[in-house]
Amino acid sequence: MRTSFRNLENRISKLEMLIQPPEPCNCRAETRYHNSHCLLIILRKTARECPVHGFREMGFFFWTARQYPLLEEDDEVCPCPSHPWRSFLLGPKPLTWEGNYAATRAWEQMPEETYHVEDERLLTEAIMDAYTLEQQHWSQKTGRRMPSHKEIVKQVWKRAGERPPR
């Protein structure tokens, strides 16, 4: 009985989506960050709701060196100090050799960055665990499941206006 009710609920949901399609999914396949503080700020400032799935999946958390840009919406909230190479990559297009050389020279003159790897790892794990716990609470409260990685990748390709690989 319960299975047939769920099947009926799924069919009605699909019909509702045909009549009034939801806003596009904003889930991610990955979230890049520079350090634990950067990840914390990104998770705090990023909308937690997905119009399609309910809870916004942030995907795989992927450490990225400070000299490289993040997703555009994350670069806007990234608390990390500016980096000449990142500024060059995000700067006006087309990129020039002169800009490349200037950014490289400025990067070479920067002081060495120091941090404690183990402390960073522990802080990052705690932030990721808190996100996973929030996700699990949402799932238990609503009875809904998070989308599969395959579905999220399809949504990402769809947003980009391309056909997903088969």
C-alpha positions in Angstrom: 0.0 0.0 0.0 2.8 2.4 1.0 4.6 1.7 -2.3 1.6 2.4 -4.4 1.0 5.7 -2.6 4.6 6.7 -3.2 4.3 5.7 -6.9 1.1 7.8 -7.2 2.9 10.7 -5.4 5.8 10.5 -7.8 3.5 10.5 -10.9 1.6 13.5 -9.6 4.9 15.3 -8.9 6.0 14.6 -12.5 2.7 15.9 -13.9 3.0 19.1 -11.8 6.5 19.6 -13.1 5.2 19.4 -16.7 2.4 21.9 -16.0 4.6 24.3 -14.0 8.3 23.5 -14.3 10.4 24.6 -11.3 13.2 27.0 -11.5 16.5 25.4 -12.6 18.4 23.2 -10.2 21.2 25.0 -8.5 23.0 21.9 -7.1 26.7 21.4 -7.8 28.9 18.5 -8.7 31.8 20.2 -6.8 32.6 23.1 -4.5 36.1 24.4 -4.6 37.7 26.3 -1.7 41.1 27.7 -0.8 41.2 26.9 2.9 38.9 26.0 5.8 37.9 29.6 6.5 37.1 30.1 2.8 35.0 26.9 2.8 33.1 28.0 5.9 32.3 31.4 4.4 31.2 29.8 1.1 28.8 27.4 2.9 27.4 30.2 5.1 26.8 32.7 2.2 25.5 30.2 -0.4 21.8 29.6 -0.7 20.9 26.3 0.9 17.7 25.6 -1.0 17.4 24.0 -4.5 14.1 24.8 -6.3 14.1 21.2 -7.7 15.5 19.0 -4.9 14.8 21.1 -1.8 18.2 21.0 -0.2 21.1 22.3 -2.3 23.7 19.6 -2.9 27.2 21.2 -2.8 28.9 18.2 -4.3 32.4 17.1 -3.8 34.5 19.5 -1.7 37.7 20.2 -3.6 40.7 22.1 -2.2 42.1 24.6 -4.7 45.4 26.4 -4.4 44.9 30.1 -3.5 46.3 31.3 -6.9 43.4 29.8 -8.8 39.8 31.2 -9.0 36.8 29.4 -7.6 33.3 29.3 -9.1 32.2 32.9 -9.9 29.6 33.0 -7.1 32.1 31.7 -4.6 34.9 34.2 -5.7 32.5 37.0 -4.8 32.4 35.8 -1.1 35.9 34.3 -0.9 37.7 35.9 2.1 41.2 35.1 0.9 43.6 38.0 0.1 44.0 38.7 -3.5 46.6 36.8 -5.5 48.3 38.2 -8.6 47.8 35.1 -10.7 44.1 34.8 -9.7 43.6 38.5 -10.4 45.2 38.0 -13.8 43.0 35.0 -14.7 39.9 36.8 -13.6 40.9 40.1 -15.2 39.9 41.6 -18.6 39.9 39.3 -21.6 41.7 38.4 -23.7 44.6 37.6 -21.5 48.0 39.0 -22.6 51.6 37.8 -22.3 52.4 41.1 -20.7 49.8 40.5 -18.0 51.1 36.9 -17.6 54.6 38.1 -17.0 53.5 40.9 -14.6 51.4 38.4 -12.6 54.2 35.9 -12.5 56.7 38.6 -11.3 54.3 39.8 -8.6 53.7 36.2 -7.5 57.4 35.6 -7.2 57.7 38.6 -4.9 55.0 37.4 -2.5 56.1 36.2 1.0 55.8 32.4 1.6 52.4 31.3 3.0 52.6 29.4 6.2 49.8 27.3 7.8 49.5 24.1 9.8 48.4 21.3 7.5 46.9 19.2 10.3 45.0 22.1 11.8 43.6 22.9 8.3 42.6 19.3 7.8 40.8 19.0 11.1 38.9 22.3 10.6 37.9 21.4 7.0 36.7 18.0 8.1 34.6 19.6 10.9 33.0 22.0 8.4 32.2 19.2 6.0 30.8 17.0 8.8 28.5 19.9 9.8 27.3 20.3 6.2 26.6 16.5 6.0 24.8 16.6 9.3 22.6 19.5 8.1 21.9 17.5 4.9 20.9 14.4 6.9 18.6 16.4 9.2 16.9 17.9 6.2 16.5 14.4 4.7 15.0 13.0 7.9 12.7 15.9 8.4 11.3 16.0 4.8 11.6 12.3 4.0 13.3 13.2 0.7 16.6 12.0 -0.6 19.4 13.9 -2.1 19.8 13.6 -5.9 22.4 11.2 -7.2 25.8 12.4 -8.4 24.8 11.3 -11.9 21.6 13.5 -11.8 23.5 16.5 -10.5 26.1 16.2 -13.3 23.2 16.1 -15.8 21.8 19.3 -14.3 25.1 21.0 -14.5 25.5 20.1 -18.1 21.9 21.3 -18.7 22.6 24.7 -17.1 25.6 25.0 -19.3 23.4 24.4 -22.3 25.2 21.3 -23.4 24.3 17.7 -23.8 25.6 15.5 -21.0 28.0 12.7 -22.0 26.6 9.2 -22.1 
